[in-house]
């Protein structure tokens, strides 16, 4: 009789999974779904988020549709290595807000046999790759790009368009500040904005 090693949710080798896309695309919801599955499989999990993200909760990771899971807010990616001892699965939300050290942190965890699930915006409001996300996608074992729906035409969204006048790269916000747009509607909106100036 041939026996196979246990696989699936109960035993996984170290790996990095990245879930990326625009705002309102379900990144955090997918992170929460994967973390809950790991909890159901009796794995030891820990979720981290940037301390600056207090939109819905100071401590929990919360999706736009109000799904939530307990997390640890941190100021620096180095804190993850200190706090993730004896953990099977590490979740990281809003990774675009972390320092570039997050890339090395994720590699170190995966090399230790930890499953790392990272969620974040792949582009900022100008359509420019955001923070450490491109490097995280490059080192990931698996990248899942999720899409919101364009609020103007119903196509798959490409970018998070900022509706308010503010050039700061990091501006926490919701539907009052941002809207998901497809590439075509985004280009039209930029042209309209330029004509108004």
C-alpha positions in Angstrom: 0.0 0.0 0.0 1.3 3.4 -0.9 0.9 6.2 1.6 1.2 9.9 0.7 2.3 12.7 3.0 -0.5 14.9 4.4 -1.2 17.9 2.1 -3.8 20.6 1.8 -4.7 23.0 4.6 -3.2 20.9 7.5 0.3 20.8 6.1 1.9 23.2 3.6 5.5 24.0 3.0 6.7 27.5 3.4 5.3 29.8 0.7 4.3 33.3 -0.2 0.8 34.1 -1.6 0.1 37.6 -2.7 -3.5 38.9 -3.2 -3.4 42.2 -5.1 -5.7 44.6 -7.0 -7.4 48.0 -6.7 -9.5 49.2 -3.8 -12.9 47.5 -3.4 -11.7 44.4 -5.2 -12.0 42.0 -2.2 -8.3 41.7 -1.3 -8.8 41.8 2.5 -11.9 39.6 2.2 -9.8 37.0 0.4 -7.0 37.3 3.1 -9.6 36.8 5.8 -11.1 33.8 4.0 -7.7 32.1 3.7 -6.8 32.9 7.3 -10.1 31.5 8.6 -9.5 28.2 6.6 -6.1 27.9 8.3 -7.8 28.4 11.7 -10.4 25.8 10.9 -7.5 23.4 10.0 -6.1 24.0 13.6 -3.1 25.9 12.4 -1.5 28.7 14.4 -2.1 32.0 12.7 -1.2 35.6 13.2 -2.3 38.6 11.1 -0.5 41.9 11.0 -1.6 45.2 9.6 0.0 48.7 9.5 -0.7 50.7 12.7 -1.7 53.7 10.5 -4.7 51.9 9.1 -7.5 52.7 11.6 -10.3 53.2 9.2 -12.7 50.5 10.6 -10.8 49.3 13.7 -7.6 50.0 15.5 -6.8 46.3 16.0 -8.9 44.1 13.6 -8.4 43.7 9.9 -11.8 44.6 8.4 -13.0 44.3 4.8 -15.2 46.9 3.1 -18.2 44.5 3.6 -17.4 44.4 7.4 -15.9 40.9 7.6 -13.2 41.1 10.3 -10.5 39.1 12.0 -8.3 39.9 15.0 -4.9 41.3 14.0 -1.8 42.9 15.5 -1.1 46.5 14.4 2.6 47.2 13.8 4.8 50.2 12.7 7.6 48.2 11.1 8.0 45.0 9.1 10.8 43.9 11.4 8.2 43.5 14.1 6.6 40.6 12.2 9.7 38.4 12.7 9.7 39.2 16.4 6.0 38.4 16.9 5.6 35.4 14.5 7.4 32.7 16.5 5.8 29.2 16.4 3.2 30.4 13.8 2.1 28.3 10.8 0.4 31.0 8.8 1.1 34.7 8.8 -1.3 37.1 7.2 -0.3 40.7 6.2 -2.9 43.2 5.2 -2.3 46.6 3.4 1.3 45.5 2.6 1.8 48.6 0.3 2.1 50.7 3.5 5.0 48.7 4.9 8.7 49.5 4.4 10.8 47.6 1.8 12.0 45.3 4.5 8.7 43.5 4.2 10.1 41.6 1.2 13.0 40.1 3.2 10.7 39.4 6.2 8.3 37.4 3.9 11.2 35.5 2.4 12.7 34.6 5.8 9.3 33.4 7.1 8.7 31.2 3.9 12.2 29.8 4.2 11.4 28.8 7.8 8.3 26.8 6.5 5.7 29.5 7.2 2.8 30.1 4.8 2.7 33.9 4.3 -0.5 35.5 2.8 0.0 39.1 1.8 -2.8 41.5 0.6 -2.3 44.9 -0.8 -2.8 47.5 -3.5 -0.7 46.8 -6.5 -0.9 50.5 -7.7 -1.5 53.9 -6.1 -4.1 56.4 -7.2 -1.9 57.5 -10.1 -1.5 54.0 -11.5 2.1 53.6 -10.3 3.2 50.4 -8.7 2.8 50.9 -4.9 5.7 50.5 -2.4 7.0 46.9 -1.9 4.1 45.3 -3.8 6.0 44.7 -7.1 8.9 43.0 -5.3 6.4 40.9 -3.2 4.7 39.8 -6.4 8.1 38.9 -7.9 9.1 36.6 -4.9 5.6 35.1 -4.4 4.9 31.4 -5.1 1.4 32.5 -6.1 -0.1 35.8 -7.1 -3.9 36.3 -7.3 -5.0 39.6 -8.9 -8.6 40.4 -7.9 -10.7 43.1 -9.6 -13.3 45.6 -8.5 -16.0 46.7 -10.9 -15.7 50.0 -12.7 -18.3 52.4 -11.2 -18.8 54.1 -14.6 -19.2 51.3 -17.1 -19.2 48.0 -15.2 -16.0 46.6 -16.7 -13.2 45.1 -14.5 -11.5 47.9 -12.6 -7.9 48.7 -13.3 -7.1 51.4 -10.7 -8.3 53.2 -7.6 -9.1 56.8 -8.8 -8.9 59.4 -6.1 -11.9 61.7 -6.2 -10.5 64.4 -3.8 -7.8 67.0 -4.4 -4.8 65.7 -2.5 -1.4 64.6 -3.9 -0.2 62.7 -0.9 0.6 59.2 -1.9 -0.8 57.7 1.3 -4.3 58.9 2.0 -6.5 56.5 3.8 -10.1 56.6 2.5 -13.2 54.9 1.4 -15.9 55.5 -1.3 -15.9 59.2 -0.5 -12.3 59.5 -1.5 -11.8 56.7 -4.1 -13.6 54.9 -6.9 -12.6 51.9 -8.9 -12.3 52.6 -12.6 -11.4 50.5 -15.7 -8.4 51.7 -17.8 -10.7 53.5 -20.4 -12.8 55.3 -17.8 -9.7 56.3 -15.8 -8.1 57.8 -18.9 -11.3 59.8 -19.7 -11.5 61.0 -16.1 -7.9 62.2 -16.2 -8.6 64.1 -19.4 -11.7 65.7 -17.8 -9.7 66.6 -14.6 -7.0 68.2 -16.8 -9.6 70.3 -18.7 -11.0 71.6 -15.4 -7.6 72.8 -14.2 
